[in-house]
Amino acid sequence: MTDLVQIITHPHNVVEVRLNRPDKRNAMSFDLLRELLRIGEELKEQRSVRAVLLTGEGTSFSAGIDLNDLRSPKNSLTAMWELSRPGPNLFQRVFLIWRDLPVPVIAVIHGHCFGAGMQLALGADFRIATPDSQLAIMEARWGLVPDMAVSVTLRGLVGLDMAKELTMTARIVNGADAKTAGLISHVSDDPMGKALELAAEICTRSPDAVLAAKRVLNAMVSEGDAETLALEKKWQRRLLLGKNFKIAGKRAKQPELGYVERQFD
């Protein structure tokens, strides 16, 4: 456990990553961003993990970037350097790491989910929110453009016109309206319960097959036809030669059989 992020283990090797700045509505300081990236990189190497939940302590998921922290002279210089460097920068990597994880990631949303908080949620594979949660791509309110990988993570979720409208207006929508727009996967009065239920269902399947599905379907919205078709074949070859494929075939008659740890990354 750290001061800024709590790590909680649930049944089925489900790991909860909980933002822990409740007095700041989990606003993201530079230290919190670095801690999230560190944790994401560690989880990426842990083959026993089957799913990850992103949550927030207190009354909000995350109210966005910590503007006071951003405005400090040291962090302002860091931000300008990161925005100038080639390749994905710190801010983008923090939110892309969850998309890159070899397990499903579920954002469990309540209260405020603004700006950087929204971009963190978009980095997950699924988003489950309370009906009265408040969500916004908030950056336009501060005269900024979202720059934390939203051009990748928002792709395939909403139409281009809706993406522009939500970004240009910085409009706040509730969980129910966010579901209609496509930002949210499920709306629930008990988002944590729903997330654990979904994670448990996914955990009944081969961890390698789940990984392959994540890789192939993510590529579907970012690559061309030739690349995605080649990826389908690549992953199917791997799965056919893997241990969990054989176990999956036996589980229909022997449901007590457990899968071995994920073989692939």
FIPADO-765890 format. One record per residue (C-alpha): y, x, z; residue in three letters. Coordinates in nm, 2 decimals. Layout:
// FIPADO-765890
py_px_pz_code
Y_X_Z_ALA
...
//
This chain:
// FIPADO-765890
py_px_pz_code
0.00_0.00_0.00_MET
0.35_0.12_-0.07_THR
0.69_-0.01_0.05_ASP
0.79_-0.14_-0.29_LEU
0.46_-0.27_-0.42_VAL
0.16_-0.41_-0.23_GLN
-0.20_-0.37_-0.38_ILE
-0.44_-0.64_-0.27_ILE
-0.80_-0.67_-0.37_THR
-0.96_-1.01_-0.44_HIS
-1.32_-1.10_-0.51_PRO
-1.48_-1.00_-0.84_HIS
-1.28_-0.67_-0.84_ASN
-0.95_-0.86_-0.91_VAL
-0.65_-0.65_-0.81_VAL
-0.32_-0.81_-0.72_GLU
0.00_-0.60_-0.78_VAL
0.27_-0.76_-0.56_ARG
0.64_-0.68_-0.60_LEU
0.76_-0.63_-0.24_ASN
1.14_-0.65_-0.22_ARG
1.17_-1.01_-0.10_PRO
1.52_-0.95_0.05_ASP
1.63_-0.86_-0.31_LYS
1.43_-1.14_-0.47_ARG
1.22_-0.86_-0.60_ASN
1.50_-0.72_-0.82_ALA
1.37_-0.40_-0.99_MET
1.52_-0.08_-0.87_SER
1.45_0.25_-1.06_PHE
1.21_0.34_-0.78_ASP
1.03_0.01_-0.82_LEU
1.00_0.06_-1.20_LEU
0.85_0.41_-1.15_ARG
0.61_0.27_-0.89_GLU
0.49_0.00_-1.13_LEU
0.43_0.25_-1.40_LEU
0.24_0.47_-1.17_ARG
0.02_0.19_-1.05_ILE
-0.04_0.06_-1.40_GLY
-0.15_0.41_-1.52_GLU
-0.39_0.44_-1.22_GLU
-0.54_0.10_-1.28_LEU
-0.59_0.19_-1.65_LYS
-0.84_0.45_-1.53_GLU
-1.04_0.24_-1.28_GLN
-1.34_0.10_-1.47_ARG
-1.45_-0.12_-1.18_SER
-1.13_-0.34_-1.20_VAL
-1.20_-0.67_-1.38_ARG
-0.85_-0.83_-1.38_ALA
-0.50_-0.77_-1.25_VAL
-0.26_-1.02_-1.11_LEU
0.12_-0.96_-1.11_LEU
0.29_-1.14_-0.83_THR
0.61_-1.14_-0.62_GLY
0.66_-1.15_-0.24_GLU
0.89_-1.41_-0.10_GLY
1.08_-1.68_-0.28_THR
1.09_-1.53_-0.63_SER
0.87_-1.35_-0.88_PHE
1.16_-1.12_-0.98_SER
1.53_-1.19_-1.02_ALA
1.55_-0.90_-1.28_GLY
1.70_-0.55_-1.28_ILE
1.88_-0.44_-0.96_ASP
2.23_-0.41_-1.11_LEU
2.37_-0.22_-0.81_ASN
2.10_0.04_-0.84_ASP
2.16_0.06_-1.22_LEU
2.53_0.12_-1.17_ARG
2.49_0.42_-0.95_SER
2.61_0.74_-1.13_PRO
2.27_0.91_-1.12_LYS
2.08_0.61_-1.25_ASN
2.34_0.54_-1.52_SER
2.29_0.89_-1.65_LEU
1.91_0.84_-1.63_THR
1.94_0.51_-1.82_ALA
2.15_0.67_-2.10_MET
1.90_0.95_-2.13_TRP
1.60_0.71_-2.15_GLU
1.78_0.50_-2.41_LEU
1.84_0.81_-2.62_SER
1.50_0.98_-2.61_ARG
1.25_0.93_-2.89_PRO
0.94_0.71_-2.85_GLY
0.89_0.44_-2.58_PRO
1.12_0.51_-2.28_ASN
1.07_0.46_-1.91_LEU
1.19_0.10_-1.92_PHE
0.96_0.01_-2.21_GLN
0.66_0.19_-2.08_ARG
0.68_0.00_-1.74_VAL
0.63_-0.33_-1.92_PHE
0.39_-0.21_-2.20_LEU
0.15_-0.06_-1.96_ILE
0.01_-0.41_-1.87_TRP
-0.05_-0.49_-2.23_ARG
-0.23_-0.16_-2.27_ASP
-0.45_-0.21_-1.96_LEU
-0.82_-0.26_-2.06_PRO
-0.85_-0.57_-1.85_VAL
-0.67_-0.91_-1.86_PRO
-0.34_-0.93_-1.67_VAL
-0.21_-1.25_-1.53_ILE
0.15_-1.30_-1.41_ALA
0.17_-1.55_-1.13_VAL
0.53_-1.69_-1.13_ILE
0.73_-1.88_-0.88_HIS
1.10_-1.91_-0.80_GLY
1.31_-1.69_-1.02_HIS
1.18_-1.50_-1.32_CYS
1.48_-1.35_-1.49_PHE
1.56_-1.05_-1.71_GLY
1.33_-0.76_-1.63_ALA
1.12_-1.00_-1.43_GLY
1.07_-1.21_-1.74_MET
0.99_-0.90_-1.94_GLN
0.73_-0.80_-1.69_LEU
0.57_-1.14_-1.71_ALA
0.57_-1.12_-2.09_LEU
0.38_-0.79_-2.07_GLY
0.09_-0.98_-1.91_ALA
-0.19_-1.15_-2.11_ASP
-0.13_-1.49_-1.93_PHE
0.15_-1.64_-1.74_ARG
0.10_-1.91_-1.48_ILE
0.41_-2.07_-1.33_ALA
0.51_-2.35_-1.09_THR
0.68_-2.65_-1.26_PRO
1.01_-2.58_-1.08_ASP
1.01_-2.20_-1.14_SER
1.32_-2.08_-1.33_GLN
1.27_-1.84_-1.62_LEU
1.52_-1.67_-1.85_ALA
1.57_-1.38_-2.09_ILE
1.89_-1.31_-1.90_MET
2.04_-1.00_-2.05_GLU
2.30_-1.17_-2.28_ALA
2.47_-1.30_-1.96_ARG
2.55_-0.94_-1.88_TRP
2.65_-0.85_-2.23_GLY
2.32_-0.67_-2.30_LEU
2.01_-0.71_-2.52_VAL
1.66_-0.72_-2.37_PRO
1.53_-0.36_-2.42_ASP
1.22_-0.35_-2.21_MET
0.96_-0.39_-2.49_ALA
1.04_-0.76_-2.54_VAL
1.03_-0.71_-2.92_SER
0.66_-0.64_-2.88_VAL
0.56_-0.86_-2.59_THR
0.74_-1.18_-2.71_LEU
0.59_-1.15_-3.06_ARG
0.33_-1.42_-3.12_GLY
0.43_-1.63_-2.82_LEU
0.72_-1.83_-2.96_VAL
0.88_-1.88_-3.30_GLY
1.15_-1.64_-3.42_LEU
1.41_-1.92_-3.39_ASP
1.32_-2.00_-3.03_MET
1.31_-1.62_-2.94_ALA
1.66_-1.59_-3.07_LYS
1.78_-1.90_-2.90_GLU
1.64_-1.80_-2.56_LEU
1.78_-1.45_-2.60_THR
2.12_-1.53_-2.73_MET
2.19_-1.81_-2.48_THR
2.03_-1.66_-2.17_ALA
1.93_-2.02_-2.10_ARG
1.74_-2.08_-1.78_ILE
1.43_-2.31_-1.83_VAL
1.19_-2.45_-1.57_ASN
0.82_-2.39_-1.58_GLY
0.74_-2.71_-1.76_ALA
0.99_-2.64_-2.04_ASP
0.88_-2.28_-2.06_ALA
0.53_-2.41_-2.12_LYS
0.65_-2.63_-2.40_THR
0.84_-2.33_-2.56_ALA
0.53_-2.11_-2.54_GLY
0.65_-1.86_-2.28_LEU
0.40_-1.99_-2.02_ILE
0.03_-2.02_-2.05_SER
-0.03_-2.27_-1.77_HIS
0.19_-2.47_-1.53_VAL
0.04_-2.53_-1.18_SER
0.16_-2.63_-0.83_ASP
-0.08_-2.36_-0.71_ASP
-0.03_-2.07_-0.96_PRO
-0.22_-1.82_-0.75_MET
-0.52_-2.05_-0.72_GLY
-0.51_-2.12_-1.10_LYS
-0.49_-1.74_-1.17_ALA
-0.78_-1.66_-0.94_LEU
-0.98_-1.94_-1.11_GLU
-0.91_-1.80_-1.45_LEU
-0.98_-1.45_-1.35_ALA
-1.32_-1.55_-1.19_ALA
-1.41_-1.73_-1.52_GLU
-1.33_-1.43_-1.73_ILE
-1.53_-1.21_-1.49_CYS
-1.85_-1.40_-1.58_THR
-1.83_-1.23_-1.92_ARG
-1.90_-0.87_-2.02_SER
-1.61_-0.65_-1.93_PRO
-1.65_-0.46_-2.26_ASP
-1.64_-0.79_-2.46_ALA
-1.32_-0.89_-2.27_VAL
-1.16_-0.55_-2.34_LEU
-1.26_-0.58_-2.71_ALA
-1.11_-0.93_-2.73_ALA
-0.78_-0.81_-2.58_LYS
-0.75_-0.52_-2.82_ARG
-0.84_-0.72_-3.13_VAL
-0.62_-1.02_-3.05_LEU
-0.32_-0.80_-2.95_ASN
-0.35_-0.62_-3.29_ALA
-0.36_-0.96_-3.46_MET
0.02_-1.00_-3.39_VAL
0.12_-0.64_-3.45_SER
-0.09_-0.50_-3.73_GLU
-0.17_-0.60_-4.09_GLY
-0.49_-0.76_-4.22_ASP
-0.66_-0.44_-4.31_ALA
-0.60_-0.29_-3.97_GLU
-0.72_-0.59_-3.77_THR
-1.03_-0.64_-3.98_LEU
-1.12_-0.27_-3.93_ALA
-1.06_-0.31_-3.55_LEU
-1.30_-0.61_-3.54_GLU
-1.57_-0.40_-3.70_LYS
-1.50_-0.10_-3.48_LYS
-1.53_-0.30_-3.15_TRP
-1.83_-0.49_-3.27_GLN
-2.02_-0.16_-3.34_ARG
-1.93_-0.04_-2.99_ARG
-2.04_-0.36_-2.82_LEU
-2.37_-0.38_-3.00_LEU
-2.45_-0.03_-2.88_LEU
-2.33_-0.09_-2.53_GLY
-2.52_-0.17_-2.21_LYS
-2.34_-0.50_-2.13_ASN
-2.43_-0.65_-2.47_PHE
-2.80_-0.64_-2.37_LYS
-2.72_-0.78_-2.02_ILE
-2.52_-1.07_-2.17_ALA
-2.82_-1.17_-2.37_GLY
-3.04_-1.18_-2.07_LYS
-2.80_-1.38_-1.85_ARG
-2.88_-1.71_-2.00_ALA
-3.22_-1.70_-1.83_LYS
-3.13_-1.46_-1.55_GLN
-2.77_-1.55_-1.44_PRO
-2.81_-1.34_-1.13_GLU
-2.79_-1.03_-1.35_LEU
-2.46_-0.84_-1.31_GLY
-2.28_-0.64_-1.57_TYR
-2.24_-0.27_-1.54_VAL
-1.89_-0.12_-1.52_GLU
-1.68_-0.13_-1.83_ARG
-1.80_0.14_-2.07_GLN
-1.50_0.16_-2.30_PHE
-1.12_0.21_-2.28_ASP
//
